């Protein structure tokens, strides 16, 4: 049975929201302000999901999706004009800070979008592609194990998209019908900033240093994997290293060329190993770093904590502004990279500790270490509750929280402000993920007089 619904809001997760018979209705592909005909496809207690059947009154922000194949494999918002995407992202951050974060007066600045004249496509410097049972190569469909077969990928920087097409063709030719049995997927990562300013709108496409990680299917036996790695090295311009993982077991790997890249952000050099995390949008990464520092306002005499520090992106920019940087990271490859990067950038005042943030913050507290400022950039799951407790005990004057998931950001802000020791100053969304519902956000918390 089809019904008519007025759409009134956008939810974190990408769906438009309406109401029918007192229940919340989530409608993928809709925009607030639209009247649509839908069919309910999933009933839950208190809400339902519906499929969009017919557009009765479109919103003025509606545009034709540029790459329809990508809609179901990650680009949920390409039907929304880009300026409107930015507006809705700030709206969603504020909603979550009010509802989950218990911040009724939350100040959320307008989302910083891609620079004027730079396309909100072709921005990614890393992507994971999967291989399907019929030899499809592309992205996994949302909430599904099916693979969207993609001959090209317009989310990748143009130089890396060329690498994707060549690697895709090479693997299909090398394995033929046995590809799905042998290969689970592959990751392409490029050092875009190492070649030039990472502006994907330039007409000439330069090759960029690229790492290719092939993820063998568990239990598969690839004959002569070293030969495959060597052949893939020559598949496309720019490939400087090929890693074939899970060869002969979970931890086995074969390597041709390098196992890391060296990228550049705002003049700082960063070694990034294949297993280490780095930001995915090299146009917006400098913006993220500069804005976080501007909000934190570090002083030359202060000691600053960089929690979940990765390869040391924020540490590298905090170092010249502070007396000392204490960086904490649990991923071994990222710790090695961070220590190498402190040397690369001649920054002797950075100490990188390996371990979980909750454990090492506890040690810092018991040793009565001084922490004047803190910056944390946790994974999507947010900060560990014990890390938040230890952070409050260390009592830095300000905490800068960089988040790629505003719902866990809001949850952790509720925890940090519940005791009255900290208050939320403001939040600044930065659009690292155009065409998607994903939101990067920087929040600043200041210590109050409460003990």
C-alpha positions in Angstrom: 0.0 0.0 0.0 1.4 3.4 -1.0 0.9 6.5 1.2 1.6 10.3 0.9 4.0 11.8 3.3 5.4 15.3 4.0 9.2 15.2 4.7 10.3 17.5 7.5 13.8 16.7 8.6 17.1 14.8 7.8 18.5 12.2 10.2 22.1 11.3 10.8 22.4 8.3 8.6 21.2 10.1 5.5 17.4 9.4 5.5 14.7 12.1 5.3 12.2 12.0 8.1 8.4 12.3 8.0 5.4 11.1 10.1 2.6 8.8 9.4 -0.1 7.9 11.9 2.0 9.2 14.7 5.1 7.2 13.8 8.4 8.4 12.6 9.0 7.4 8.9 12.6 7.2 7.5 12.7 7.7 3.7 16.1 7.2 1.9 16.6 9.6 -1.0 14.2 12.3 0.3 14.8 16.0 1.2 12.9 18.0 3.9 10.2 20.1 2.3 9.2 17.5 -0.2 5.9 15.7 -0.5 6.3 12.1 -1.6 4.5 8.9 -2.2 6.2 6.0 -0.4 5.7 2.3 0.5 6.5 1.1 4.0 9.1 -1.7 3.7 10.1 -2.2 7.3 8.2 -1.8 10.5 9.9 -1.2 13.9 8.6 -0.3 17.3 8.0 3.5 17.1 9.3 4.0 13.6 9.3 2.5 10.1 11.3 2.7 6.9 9.8 3.4 3.5 10.8 3.3 -0.1 10.4 6.4 -2.2 8.0 5.7 -5.1 7.0 9.1 -6.5 8.0 12.7 -6.1 4.9 14.8 -5.7 6.6 18.1 -4.8 10.4 18.2 -5.1 12.5 20.5 -2.9 14.4 23.4 -4.6 17.7 21.8 -3.5 17.0 18.6 -5.4 19.5 17.9 -8.2 20.0 15.0 -10.6 22.6 12.5 -9.1 25.8 12.8 -11.1 26.9 9.2 -10.5 23.8 7.1 -9.8 25.8 3.9 -9.4 27.4 5.4 -6.3 24.1 6.3 -4.6 23.6 2.8 -3.0 27.3 2.4 -2.2 28.0 5.4 0.0 27.0 8.6 -1.8 23.6 8.9 -0.2 23.3 12.7 -0.6 24.2 13.3 -4.2 20.6 14.2 -4.9 21.0 17.2 -2.6 22.7 20.4 -4.0 26.1 20.8 -2.4 25.5 24.1 -0.5 22.4 22.4 1.0 24.4 19.4 2.1 26.6 21.8 4.2 23.6 23.4 5.8 22.0 20.1 6.7 25.3 18.8 8.2 25.5 21.7 10.7 21.8 21.2 11.5 22.3 17.5 12.3 25.3 18.3 14.5 23.3 20.8 16.5 20.3 18.4 16.8 22.6 15.6 18.1 24.3 18.0 20.6 20.9 19.1 21.9 19.3 15.6 22.0 22.2 13.3 23.0 24.8 15.8 24.2 22.3 17.6 26.6 23.5 21.0 25.2 20.3 23.0 24.6 22.3 26.2 23.8 25.0 24.5 21.6 26.7 26.9 19.2 27.4 25.2 15.9 29.2 27.2 13.2 28.3 26.8 9.5 30.0 23.8 7.9 33.3 24.5 6.1 32.8 23.0 2.7 35.2 22.3 -0.2 36.8 25.5 -1.4 35.1 27.6 -4.1 36.0 26.3 -7.5 37.0 22.8 -6.2 34.8 19.9 -7.2 33.0 18.1 -4.3 34.0 14.9 -6.1 37.4 13.2 -6.7 38.5 14.1 -3.2 39.5 10.8 -1.6 43.1 9.7 -1.2 42.2 6.2 0.0 39.5 3.7 -0.8 38.7 0.0 -0.1 37.2 -2.0 -2.9 35.6 -5.4 -2.6 35.4 -8.4 -4.9 31.9 -10.1 -5.3 31.1 -13.7 -5.9 30.5 -13.2 -9.6 33.8 -11.2 -10.0 32.2 -7.8 -9.4 34.8 -5.2 -8.3 33.6 -2.0 -6.5 32.0 -0.8 -3.2 29.8 -2.8 -0.9 26.1 -1.7 -1.1 24.9 0.1 2.0 23.7 -2.4 4.7 24.4 -5.3 2.3 27.1 -7.8 1.4 26.4 -7.2 -2.3 29.0 -5.4 -4.4 28.3 -2.6 -6.8 30.4 -3.3 -9.9 32.2 -0.1 -10.7 34.3 0.5 -13.9 35.4 3.9 -12.5 35.2 5.6 -9.1 34.5 9.3 -9.1 35.2 9.6 -5.3 38.9 9.0 -5.8 41.4 11.7 -6.8 41.7 11.4 -10.7 45.3 9.9 -10.5 44.1 7.3 -8.1 40.9 6.6 -10.2 43.3 5.7 -13.0 45.2 3.3 -10.7 41.8 1.8 -9.7 40.8 1.1 -13.3 44.2 -0.4 -14.2 44.4 -2.6 -11.0 40.8 -3.8 -11.5 41.6 -4.8 -15.1 44.8 -6.5 -14.1 43.3 -8.6 -11.4 40.4 -9.7 -13.6 42.9 -10.7 -16.4 45.4 -12.3 -14.0 42.9 -14.5 -12.1 40.0 -14.7 -14.6 37.1 -16.7 -13.2 39.0 -17.6 -10.0 39.2 -13.9 -8.9 36.4 -14.2 -6.3 38.0 -17.3 -4.7 41.4 -15.7 -4.4 40.9 -12.0 -3.7 38.6 -10.4 -1.1 39.4 -6.8 -2.1 42.1 -4.2 -2.3 42.9 -0.8 -0.9 44.4 2.1 -2.9 46.1 4.9 -0.9 47.9 7.9 -2.6 50.2 10.7 -1.3 48.4 13.5 -3.1 50.0 16.3 -1.2 53.5 15.0 -2.0 53.1 16.0 -5.7 51.3 19.3 -5.6 48.5 21.2 -3.9 45.8 18.5 -3.5 43.3 20.3 -5.8 41.5 17.7 -7.9 40.1 20.4 -10.2 43.3 20.7 -12.2 43.1 19.6 -15.8 46.4 17.8 -16.0 46.5 14.6 -14.0 49.9 13.9 -12.5 50.8 10.4 -11.2 50.9 10.4 -7.4 52.9 8.0 -5.2 50.5 5.1 -4.5 50.4 2.1 -2.2 48.3 -0.9 -3.2 47.2 -3.4 -0.6 45.7 -6.7 -2.0 43.6 -8.5 0.6 43.8 -12.3 -0.2 40.7 -14.3 0.7 41.3 -16.3 3.9 42.2 -19.9 2.9 43.1 -19.1 -0.7 46.4 -20.2 -2.1 47.9 -17.7 -4.6 50.6 -19.3 -6.6 53.8 -17.2 -6.8 52.4 -14.1 -5.0 55.8 -12.3 -5.4 55.3 -12.4 -9.2 51.8 -11.0 -8.8 53.1 -8.2 -6.6 55.9 -7.4 -9.1 53.4 -7.3 -12.0 51.0 -5.0 -10.1 53.9 -2.6 -9.4 54.1 -1.8 -13.1 50.3 -1.8 -13.7 49.9 2.0 -13.3 52.1 5.1 -13.0 52.8 6.1 -9.4 52.5 2.7 -7.7 55.5 2.6 -5.3 54.6 -0.4 -3.3 52.3 -3.5 -3.4 51.4 -5.5 -0.3 49.6 -8.8 -0.6 48.1 -9.6 2.8 47.0 -12.9 4.3 49.3 -15.0 2.1 49.6 -18.4 3.7 47.7 -17.3 6.9 46.3 -14.3 8.7 49.6 -12.4 9.2 51.5 -13.5 6.1 52.3 -10.8 3.6 54.4 -10.4 0.4 55.8 -6.9 -0.4 57.1 -5.4 -3.6 58.6 -1.9 -3.3 57.7 0.3 -0.3 55.4 -0.4 2.6 54.7 3.3 3.3 54.1 6.6 1.6 55.4 10.1 2.5 52.7 12.8 2.2 52.8 16.5 2.8 50.3 18.7 4.6 51.0 22.5 5.0 54.7 21.9 4.5 55.0 19.1 7.1 56.0 15.6 6.0 54.2 12.5 7.1 55.3 8.9 6.7 52.1 6.7 6.5 52.4 2.9 6.6 49.8 0.7 4.8 48.1 -0.2 8.1 48.1 3.4 9.6 45.1 5.7 9.6 45.3 9.1 7.8 42.6 11.6 6.8 40.9 10.8 3.5 40.3 14.3 2.1 43.6 16.1 1.4 41.9 19.3 0.3 40.2 19.6 3.7 42.9 18.1 6.0 44.9 21.4 6.2 41.6 23.2 7.0 40.9 20.6 9.8 44.3 21.0 11.3 44.3 24.8 11.1 40.8 25.2 12.6 41.5 22.8 15.4 44.6 24.8 16.4 42.8 28.1 16.1 40.0 26.9 18.4 42.5 25.4 21.0 44.7 28.5 21.1 47.9 26.8 22.4 50.5 28.8 24.3 54.2 28.4 24.0 54.8 27.4 27.6 52.1 24.7 27.7 52.1 20.9 27.7 49.5 19.4 25.3 48.1 15.9 25.0 47.4 14.5 21.5 45.1 11.5 22.1 44.4 8.8 19.5 47.3 10.6 17.7 47.7 8.3 14.7 50.8 9.1 12.6 51.1 12.5 14.4 49.1 14.8 12.1 47.9 17.2 14.9 51.2 16.7 16.9 53.2 18.1 14.0 51.2 21.4 14.1 51.0 21.5 17.9 54.7 21.1 18.3 55.9 24.6 17.3 53.1 26.2 19.5 53.8 24.3 22.8 56.6 23.4 25.1 55.9 19.7 24.9 53.5 17.3 23.0 52.6 14.0 24.6 51.1 11.8 21.8 49.3 8.5 22.6 48.4 5.9 20.0 47.6 2.2 20.3 48.3 1.1 16.6 51.9 -0.1 16.4 52.5 0.9 12.8 51.1 4.4 13.5 53.4 4.8 16.5 56.4 3.9 14.4 55.2 6.4 11.7 54.6 9.1 14.3 58.1 8.8 15.8 59.6 8.9 12.2 57.5 12.0 11.4 58.8 13.8 14.5 62.3 13.2 13.1 61.3 14.1 9.5 59.9 17.5 10.7 62.8 18.1 13.2 60.4 18.2 16.2 62.3 17.1 19.3 59.5 18.1 21.8 57.1 15.3 20.8 56.9 12.2 22.9 54.9 9.4 21.3 53.6 6.7 23.7 52.3 3.3 22.6 49.1 2.0 24.3 45.5 2.7 24.9 44.5 6.2 25.9 42.5 5.1 29.0 45.5 3.2 30.4 48.2 5.7 29.6 46.1 8.7 30.8 45.7 6.9 34.1 49.4 6.5 34.4 50.0 10.2 33.6 47.5 11.2 36.3 49.1 9.0 39.0 52.5 10.4 38.0 51.0 13.9 38.5 52.0 14.9 34.9 50.9 18.3 33.9 48.5 18.5 30.9 47.5 22.1 30.0 45.6 21.3 26.8 44.2 18.2 25.2 43.3 17.2 21.7 41.6 13.9 21.0 40.7 12.4 17.6 39.1 9.0 18.4 37.8 6.5 15.9 34.0 6.3 15.0 33.2 4.6 18.3 34.3 7.7 20.3 36.5 7.9 23.5 36.7 5.1 26.0 34.7 6.0 29.1 37.8 5.6 31.3 39.7 7.9 29.0 37.0 10.6 29.5 37.2 10.1 33.3 41.1 10.3 33.3 40.9 13.4 31.0 38.7 15.2 33.5 41.0 14.2 36.4 44.0 15.7 34.5 41.9 18.9 34.1 43.4 20.6 31.0 42.2 24.1 30.5 40.6 23.2 27.2 39.8 20.0 25.3 39.5 19.9 21.5 37.5 16.9 20.4 37.9 16.0 16.7 35.2 13.5 15.6 34.1 11.7 12.5 30.8 10.6 14.1 28.7 13.4 15.7 26.5 10.9 17.6 29.4 9.6 19.6 30.8 13.1 19.9 27.5 14.2 21.4 27.5 11.2 23.8 31.1 12.0 25.0 30.3 15.8 25.4 27.4 14.8 27.6 29.8 12.8 29.7 32.5 15.6 29.9 30.0 18.3 30.8 27.8 16.3 33.3 30.0 17.0 36.3 30.0 20.7 35.5 33.8 20.7 35.2 33.7 21.5 31.4 31.3 23.4 29.2 30.9 23.2 25.4 32.2 26.4 23.8 31.3 25.7 20.2 31.3 23.1 17.4 32.7 23.5 13.9 31.7 20.9 11.2 34.2 20.5 8.4 33.0 18.6 5.3 35.6 15.9 4.8 33.0 13.6 3.1 31.0 15.4 0.4 28.0 13.6 -1.2 27.6 11.5 2.0 25.9 11.9 5.4 29.2 11.5 7.2 30.3 14.5 9.2 33.7 15.6 10.6 33.4 18.0 13.5 35.7 19.8 15.9 34.2 20.7 19.3 35.9 22.9 21.9 35.3 22.4 25.6 36.6 24.8 28.3 37.2 24.0 32.0 34.9 25.8 34.4 35.7 26.7 38.0 33.8 23.7 39.3 36.0 21.0 40.9 
